[in-house]
Amino acid sequence: MQLSKNKRYQYLFFILILIYSIFNGGNSNLLIQVNFLFISFFFIICLKDKNYNLHFNYFFNKNKKTIFLYSLFLLYLLFQILPLPINLIKIISFEKYEYFINLNSQFSYTSISLAPGNSFFQLLNFISLLILVFVIKMIFYREEHKNRLYFFLSFVGFLSAFIATSIYLTGNTDIFAFKSYNSNNSSTGFFVNRTVFSIFLLFCLISSLEYLNNSKNNEEFFFKRIYVRLFIVFITIGLITTFSRVGNFLLLNTMLFYTVSEFFFKNEKNNIFKNIILTIILIDIFVIGIYFGSSRIIDRFYFLENEFSEILSVDHNFTRFQIIKFAYYNIYDFLLFGYGPGSFEILFQSKFPNLNNTYANHAHSDLFQFIGEFGFFGLLLLLLSISKFFLKHLTFNLKSYILLSYLIVILFFDFSLHIPFIQFLFVCFFTLNQKFIR
């Protein structure tokens, strides 16, 4: 079968998604490099095509100010890792100066970032996200292209959920030399963390529902729609068996959005789509209520239970809430220029050097960690570029509100936005939710 040009390029793009989903969401410095090289090389190939090149030039010319602001943010990240005179560091980041002095280093230069190596790879990751926007605007310029991506994400979600649930039900054994990770006896698939896996499956669930909502009800899509309905069943079960409170809370939130929209705001009633939503709710209750025990139905959604108990606790061990407080208070010490992306673990160890095996490599609150990493100036540049880009042409529909609810909950109560694949998916969905280039 002869593939069209668009399909060839889009299928290459899908390979990157598959790599992310298999290798822990690209959450390592090595994988960040691989992803950067892949997306950069793919972008160069796309530019050689005359039609895609025109799309890129059109988009670039329409968004010069936004791209300029984001480029300033990238230059700021580079500034954080450049070696600067120690006397200058004393002025602009006194906490880093004290940290450097305590190391008894003989060098006269140091960077603002506490971990310049990690910050460099994060810089590559943020460059990759900008290139990702360019690629999406070049190759996904029709509604059918967007549906093709939705179908692929639905399939990858089904595959990941099937493998994860199988591993979970059979005792979390290893498959094909990939290490299966067990987090509190739950489904994680190839991801280390169950919450990150649940966020990924939520994007796959949205993709499935959007595909069913957008695809035409004709012979060409008949079998694909059947497949997607089957995929939804497995994705839902995989999501439920992560037992991630944040993930399951957002699942409930998603179904409420779709239910209210379908039953109260849609002019044209779609009975098939309504039945699918009700089926997901019934699967949820059936699987949890009968197989796993009815007591876990409510517990899964109470994602702040641990945080409230930790606030009231007099235990002096490091809990999630205490780490969030630690990240919050250290914002003031690095208020203007931050301590550099990827440096939280070094910050934690520098403040508590005698904790032996106890450590924290993330703050359990992406919001406080991002503020601490970027500082006031970096965060300002990032927010200006994001708001100018995503709010300029963003279509405020049901999917936008669901994604914004995800963003708010994750920013305050989780660390998933520090995982490259989750960033990748947010950028993809928000970009696709803008007006297409015609």
C-alpha positions as CSV (number, residue, x, y, z in Angstrom):
1,M,0.0,0.0,0.0
2,Q,1.4,3.4,-1.0
3,L,1.4,5.8,1.9
4,S,0.8,9.5,1.3
5,K,3.4,12.1,2.2
6,N,1.4,13.3,5.2
7,K,1.0,9.7,6.6
8,R,4.8,9.0,6.2
9,Y,5.7,12.1,8.2
10,Q,3.0,11.6,10.8
11,Y,3.9,8.0,11.3
12,L,7.5,9.0,12.0
13,F,6.2,11.5,14.5
14,F,4.2,8.6,16.1
15,I,7.4,6.7,16.6
16,L,8.6,9.4,19.0
17,I,5.4,9.0,21.0
18,L,5.9,5.3,21.2
19,I,9.5,5.8,22.4
20,Y,8.3,8.1,25.1
21,S,5.6,5.7,26.3
22,I,8.0,2.7,26.5
23,F,11.1,4.4,28.0
24,N,9.6,6.0,31.2
25,G,8.4,9.1,29.5
26,G,11.9,10.2,28.4
27,N,12.7,10.9,32.0
28,S,16.5,10.8,31.9
29,N,19.3,13.0,30.6
30,L,20.2,10.4,28.0
31,L,16.6,10.1,26.6
32,I,16.3,13.9,26.6
33,Q,19.3,14.0,24.3
34,V,17.9,11.3,22.1
35,N,14.5,13.0,21.9
36,F,16.2,16.4,21.1
37,L,18.2,14.8,18.2
38,F,15.1,13.0,16.9
39,I,12.8,16.0,16.9
40,S,15.5,18.3,15.5
41,F,16.4,15.9,12.7
42,F,12.7,15.4,11.9
43,F,12.1,19.2,11.9
44,I,15.0,19.6,9.3
45,I,13.5,16.9,7.1
46,C,10.1,18.6,7.3
47,L,11.6,21.9,6.2
48,K,12.8,20.3,3.0
49,D,9.2,19.8,1.9
50,K,7.9,22.9,0.1
51,N,4.4,22.7,1.6
52,Y,5.5,22.1,5.1
53,N,8.1,24.9,4.7
54,L,5.3,27.3,3.8
55,H,3.3,26.3,6.8
56,F,6.3,26.9,9.0
57,N,7.0,30.3,7.5
58,Y,3.4,31.3,7.9
59,F,3.3,30.3,11.5
60,F,6.6,31.9,12.3
61,N,5.7,35.2,10.8
62,K,2.4,35.3,12.6
63,N,4.0,34.5,16.0
64,K,7.3,36.4,15.9
65,K,6.8,38.1,19.2
66,T,5.9,34.9,21.0
67,I,8.8,33.0,19.6
68,F,11.1,35.9,20.5
69,L,9.9,35.8,24.1
70,Y,10.4,32.1,24.4
71,S,13.8,32.4,22.8
72,L,14.7,34.9,25.6
73,F,13.5,32.3,28.1
74,L,15.9,29.8,26.5
75,L,18.7,32.3,26.6
76,Y,17.9,32.8,30.3
77,L,18.3,29.1,30.9
78,L,21.6,29.2,29.2
79,F,22.6,32.2,31.4
80,Q,21.8,30.0,34.5
81,I,24.4,27.4,33.5
82,L,27.2,29.7,32.2
83,P,30.2,30.1,34.5
84,L,30.2,33.6,36.1
85,P,32.7,35.4,38.3
86,I,32.2,34.4,41.9
87,N,31.9,38.1,42.9
88,L,29.0,38.5,40.5
89,I,27.3,35.3,41.9
90,K,27.6,36.8,45.4
91,I,25.5,39.8,44.2
92,I,22.8,38.0,42.1
93,S,22.5,34.7,44.0
94,F,23.9,34.9,47.6
95,E,22.6,31.4,48.5
96,K,24.5,29.9,45.6
97,Y,27.6,31.8,46.6
98,E,27.4,30.3,50.2
99,Y,26.9,26.9,48.7
100,F,29.9,27.3,46.5
101,I,32.1,28.6,49.4
102,N,31.1,25.6,51.5
103,L,32.5,23.3,48.8
104,N,35.9,24.8,49.4
105,S,36.3,25.1,45.7
106,Q,39.5,26.8,44.2
107,F,37.7,27.9,41.1
108,S,36.9,31.6,40.5
109,Y,33.8,30.9,38.4
110,T,30.6,29.1,39.0
111,S,27.1,29.0,37.5
112,I,23.8,30.2,39.0
113,S,22.4,26.7,38.7
114,L,23.2,24.2,41.5
115,A,23.4,21.4,38.9
116,P,24.5,22.9,35.6
117,G,24.7,19.5,33.9
118,N,21.1,18.7,34.6
119,S,20.1,22.3,33.7
120,F,21.8,21.9,30.3
121,F,19.7,18.9,29.5
122,Q,16.6,20.7,30.7
123,L,17.5,23.5,28.2
124,L,17.6,20.9,25.5
125,N,14.2,19.7,26.6
126,F,12.7,23.1,26.4
127,I,14.2,23.7,23.0
128,S,12.6,20.4,21.9
129,L,9.2,21.6,23.0
130,L,9.5,24.7,20.8
131,I,10.6,22.5,17.8
132,L,7.6,20.3,18.7
133,V,5.2,23.2,18.2
134,F,6.8,23.9,14.8
135,V,6.5,20.3,13.7
136,I,2.8,20.0,14.8
137,K,1.9,23.2,12.9
138,M,3.7,21.9,9.8
139,I,2.3,18.3,9.6
140,F,-1.1,18.4,11.4
141,Y,-3.0,21.0,9.4
142,R,-6.3,19.3,8.8
143,E,-9.0,17.8,11.1
144,E,-8.3,14.3,9.7
145,H,-4.6,14.6,10.7
146,K,-5.6,15.5,14.2
147,N,-8.0,12.4,14.3
148,R,-5.1,10.3,13.1
149,L,-3.0,11.3,16.1
150,Y,-6.0,10.7,18.4
151,F,-6.4,7.2,17.1
152,F,-2.7,6.4,17.5
153,L,-2.7,7.7,21.1
154,S,-5.8,5.6,21.8
155,F,-4.0,2.5,20.5
156,V,-0.8,3.3,22.4
157,G,-2.8,3.8,25.6
158,F,-4.6,0.5,25.1
159,L,-1.3,-1.3,24.5
160,S,0.3,0.3,27.6
161,A,-2.7,-0.3,29.8
162,F,-3.0,-3.9,28.6
163,I,0.6,-4.6,29.4
164,A,0.5,-2.7,32.7
165,T,-2.7,-4.5,33.9
166,S,-1.3,-7.9,32.9
167,I,1.9,-7.3,34.8
168,Y,-0.1,-6.1,37.8
169,L,-2.5,-9.1,37.8
170,T,0.3,-11.6,37.3
171,G,2.6,-10.3,40.1
172,N,4.5,-7.5,38.3
173,T,7.0,-9.7,36.5
174,D,9.5,-8.4,33.9
175,I,8.7,-8.5,30.2
176,F,11.1,-8.4,27.3
177,A,14.0,-7.4,29.5
178,F,12.2,-4.2,30.5
179,K,12.0,-3.6,34.2
180,S,8.5,-3.6,35.5
181,Y,8.1,-1.1,38.4
182,N,5.8,-1.7,41.3
183,S,4.4,1.3,43.1
184,N,2.3,0.3,46.1
185,N,0.9,-2.8,44.3
186,S,-0.5,-0.9,41.3
187,S,-0.3,-0.7,37.6
188,T,2.7,1.4,36.3
189,G,3.6,-0.3,33.0
190,F,7.0,0.9,31.8
191,F,6.7,4.1,33.9
192,V,8.5,4.4,37.3
193,N,5.6,6.3,38.8
194,R,2.0,5.3,38.8
195,T,0.7,8.9,38.8
196,V,2.8,9.8,35.7
197,F,1.4,6.7,34.0
198,S,-2.2,7.6,35.0
199,I,-1.7,11.1,33.5
200,F,-0.5,9.6,30.3
201,L,-3.5,7.3,30.2
202,L,-5.8,10.3,30.7
203,F,-4.5,11.9,27.6
204,C,-5.1,8.6,25.8
205,L,-8.7,8.5,27.1
206,I,-9.3,12.1,25.9
207,S,-7.9,11.1,22.5
208,S,-10.2,8.1,22.3
209,L,-13.3,10.2,23.3
210,E,-12.4,13.0,20.9
211,Y,-11.8,10.5,18.1
212,L,-15.3,9.0,18.6
213,N,-16.8,12.5,18.9
214,N,-15.1,13.9,15.7
215,S,-14.9,10.9,13.3
216,K,-17.7,10.4,10.8
217,N,-20.2,7.6,11.4
218,N,-19.7,5.9,8.0
219,E,-18.2,2.7,6.7
220,E,-14.7,4.0,6.5
221,F,-14.6,4.7,10.3
222,F,-16.9,1.9,11.4
223,F,-14.3,-0.6,12.4
224,K,-11.9,2.0,13.8
225,R,-14.7,3.3,16.1
226,I,-15.3,-0.3,17.3
227,Y,-11.6,-0.6,18.1
228,V,-11.5,2.7,19.9
229,R,-14.4,1.6,22.1
230,L,-12.4,-1.5,23.0
231,F,-9.3,0.6,23.7
232,I,-11.3,2.8,26.1
233,V,-12.3,-0.3,28.2
234,F,-8.6,-1.3,28.7
235,I,-7.4,2.3,29.2
236,T,-10.0,2.9,31.9
237,I,-9.1,-0.4,33.7
238,G,-5.4,0.6,33.4
239,L,-6.2,4.0,34.8
240,I,-8.2,2.6,37.7
241,T,-5.6,0.0,38.7
242,T,-2.9,2.7,39.0
243,F,-4.8,3.6,42.2
244,S,-3.2,7.1,41.9
245,R,-5.4,9.5,43.8
246,V,-4.5,12.4,41.5
247,G,-5.0,10.3,38.4
248,N,-8.3,8.9,39.5
249,F,-9.5,12.3,40.7
250,L,-8.8,13.7,37.2
251,L,-10.6,10.7,35.7
252,L,-13.7,11.5,37.7
253,N,-13.2,15.2,36.7
254,T,-12.9,14.2,33.0
255,M,-16.1,12.1,33.1
256,L,-18.0,14.9,34.8
257,F,-16.9,17.4,32.1
258,Y,-18.0,15.1,29.3
259,T,-21.2,14.0,31.0
260,V,-22.4,17.6,31.7
261,S,-21.4,18.7,28.2
262,E,-23.2,15.8,26.5
263,F,-26.4,15.8,28.6
264,F,-26.9,19.6,29.1
265,F,-25.0,21.6,26.5
266,K,-25.0,19.6,23.3
267,N,-27.7,20.6,20.8
268,E,-27.4,17.4,18.9
269,K,-27.7,14.5,21.2
270,N,-25.3,11.6,20.5
271,N,-26.7,8.5,22.2
272,I,-23.8,6.3,21.2
273,F,-21.4,8.8,22.9
274,K,-23.6,9.0,26.0
275,N,-23.5,5.2,26.3
276,I,-19.8,5.1,26.1
277,I,-19.5,7.6,28.9
278,L,-22.0,5.6,31.0
279,T,-20.0,2.4,30.2
280,I,-16.8,4.0,31.5
281,I,-18.6,4.9,34.8
282,L,-20.0,1.4,35.1
283,I,-16.6,-0.2,34.5
284,D,-15.2,2.0,37.1
285,I,-17.8,1.0,39.7
286,F,-17.8,-2.7,38.7
287,V,-14.0,-3.2,38.7
288,I,-13.4,-1.3,41.9
289,G,-16.6,-2.1,43.7
290,I,-16.6,-5.9,43.1
291,Y,-13.1,-7.0,42.3
292,F,-11.0,-4.6,44.4
293,G,-13.4,-3.9,47.2
294,S,-16.0,-1.2,47.6
295,S,-14.0,0.7,50.2
296,R,-11.5,1.8,47.6
297,I,-14.0,3.6,45.4
298,I,-14.0,6.7,47.5
299,D,-10.4,6.4,48.7
300,R,-9.1,6.6,45.1
301,F,-10.5,10.1,44.6
302,Y,-9.5,11.6,47.9
303,F,-6.1,12.7,46.6
304,L,-5.5,15.2,49.5
305,E,-6.0,12.7,52.2
306,N,-2.3,12.1,52.8
307,E,-1.5,15.8,52.7
308,F,-4.1,16.7,55.3
309,S,-2.9,13.9,57.6
310,E,0.7,15.1,57.2
311,I,-0.2,18.7,58.1
312,L,-1.8,17.5,61.4
313,S,1.0,14.9,62.1
314,V,3.8,15.6,64.6
315,D,6.1,13.1,62.8
316,H,9.4,14.7,62.0
317,N,10.2,12.4,59.1
318,F,10.1,14.0,55.6
319,T,6.6,13.7,54.2
320,R,5.2,15.0,50.9
321,F,3.8,18.1,52.5
322,Q,7.0,18.9,54.3
323,I,9.0,18.6,51.0
324,I,6.4,21.0,49.4
325,K,7.0,23.4,52.3
326,F,10.8,23.1,51.9
327,A,10.4,24.0,48.2
328,Y,8.2,26.9,49.0
329,Y,10.5,28.5,51.6
330,N,13.5,28.1,49.3
331,I,11.8,30.2,46.7
332,Y,12.8,33.3,48.8
333,D,16.5,32.3,48.9
334,F,16.6,32.0,45.1
335,L,13.9,34.5,44.3
336,L,15.3,36.4,41.3
337,F,17.4,34.0,39.3
338,G,16.4,30.6,40.7
339,Y,18.6,27.5,41.4
340,G,18.3,26.0,37.9
341,P,16.1,23.4,36.4
342,G,17.0,19.8,37.5
343,S,18.7,21.1,40.7
344,F,16.1,20.3,43.3
345,E,17.9,17.2,44.5
346,I,21.2,19.1,45.0
347,L,19.3,21.8,46.8
348,F,17.7,19.3,49.2
349,Q,21.0,17.5,49.8
350,S,22.8,20.8,50.5
351,K,20.3,21.7,53.2
352,F,20.2,18.2,54.7
353,P,23.7,16.7,54.2
354,N,23.4,14.1,57.0
355,L,20.2,12.2,56.0
356,N,22.0,9.1,54.7
357,N,19.7,7.4,52.2
358,T,16.9,9.9,52.5
359,Y,16.6,12.3,49.5
360,A,14.1,14.1,47.3
361,N,14.6,14.8,43.6
362,H,11.3,16.6,43.1
363,A,9.1,18.9,45.2
364,H,5.7,17.1,44.9
365,S,4.4,20.5,43.7
366,D,5.4,21.5,40.2
367,L,4.4,25.1,40.7
368,F,6.7,25.7,43.7
369,Q,9.5,23.8,42.0
370,F,9.2,25.7,38.7
371,I,9.3,29.0,40.6
372,G,12.3,27.9,42.5
373,E,14.1,26.6,39.5
374,F,13.5,29.6,37.1
375,G,13.3,32.4,39.6
376,F,11.2,35.5,39.1
377,F,12.8,36.6,35.8
378,G,12.8,33.1,34.2
379,L,9.2,32.4,35.2
380,L,8.1,35.8,33.9
381,L,9.6,35.1,30.5
382,L,8.0,31.7,30.4
383,L,4.6,32.9,31.4
384,L,4.7,35.8,28.9
385,S,5.6,33.5,26.0
386,I,3.1,30.8,26.9
387,S,0.2,33.2,27.5
388,K,0.9,35.1,24.3
389,F,1.1,31.9,22.2
390,F,-1.6,29.6,23.7
391,L,-4.1,32.3,24.5
392,K,-3.8,34.1,21.2
393,H,-5.5,31.4,19.1
394,L,-6.6,28.8,21.6
395,T,-10.1,27.5,21.1
396,F,-11.8,27.5,24.4
397,N,-13.9,24.3,24.1
398,L,-14.5,21.3,26.4
399,K,-11.1,19.8,25.8
400,S,-9.4,23.1,26.7
401,Y,-11.2,23.3,30.0
402,I,-10.3,19.6,30.8
403,L,-6.7,20.3,30.0
404,L,-6.6,23.4,32.1
405,S,-8.1,21.5,35.1
406,Y,-5.3,18.9,34.7
407,L,-2.8,21.7,34.6
408,I,-4.0,23.3,37.8
409,V,-4.2,20.1,39.8
410,I,-0.8,18.8,38.7
411,L,0.9,22.2,39.2
412,F,-0.2,22.3,42.8
413,F,-0.2,18.7,43.9
414,D,2.1,16.6,41.7
415,F,5.4,16.6,39.9
416,S,4.2,15.0,36.5
417,L,4.9,18.3,34.6
418,H,8.6,17.7,35.1
419,I,8.3,14.5,33.1
420,P,9.2,15.3,29.4
421,F,6.4,13.1,28.0
422,I,3.8,14.9,30.0
423,Q,5.1,18.2,28.8
424,F,5.1,16.8,25.3
425,L,1.5,15.8,25.5
426,F,0.3,19.1,27.0
427,V,2.1,21.0,24.2
428,C,0.6,18.7,21.6
429,F,-3.0,19.0,22.8
430,F,-2.9,22.8,23.4
431,T,-1.3,23.3,20.0
432,L,-3.8,21.1,18.2
433,N,-6.6,22.9,19.9
434,Q,-5.6,26.1,18.1
435,K,-6.9,27.1,14.7
436,F,-5.3,25.1,11.9
437,I,-3.2,26.6,9.1
438,R,-5.2,26.5,6.0
